[in-house]
Amino acid sequence: MPVRTIAVKMTTTEVAVLGLLTRGPMSGYDVKKQAEMSVGYFWDPAKSQIYAVLPRLVEAGYATSRKVAQELRPDKQVYRITRRGREALKDWIELTPPPPDPARNPLLLKVFFGDFADPQAVLEQVRARCVAAEELKAELSRIDESSTGRDGDFYPSLTRSYGHHWADAVINWAKEFERRVAERGET
């Protein structure tokens, strides 16, 4: 077997959609719903991105599409991953080095320039992020409980573990933020 050394050039949204199509034939709407229930907590493509990506995957030979008639609704396009698409997904996973995590975080930008705002307003935004992290942990725990022992859940469970650790880090940082702001006498 020849050694593969060329990384596959796909956007991360193309990869996410292609990966979701491994679960079975789907319309663009179905892909969006699957993303929300699976990868959405770390990769949440906009509906417009999904609908733009699907024809490109067909054009590249990574997916096929067919029109399906529906009663009382317009026809819908249903997409299915091809063998070539599965190979491209596998190659992308194995051969494409991931870029570093993006360093864009609007909350941290607000905190960085916090001296120019009401400390209480900044604190409230940090508290809101903490609440969102707690909600994420609760949602991930619900998914963990419903997924226990299911085939094909090993790697998804590792992404949920990352989500738990990330949320814990946000919660711990928010507590430290609040403590340090209080020590400074700004609350």
Beta strands, then each sheet from edge to edge (+ up, - down):
strand 1: 63-70
strand 2: 73-81
sheet 1: 1+ 2-
end
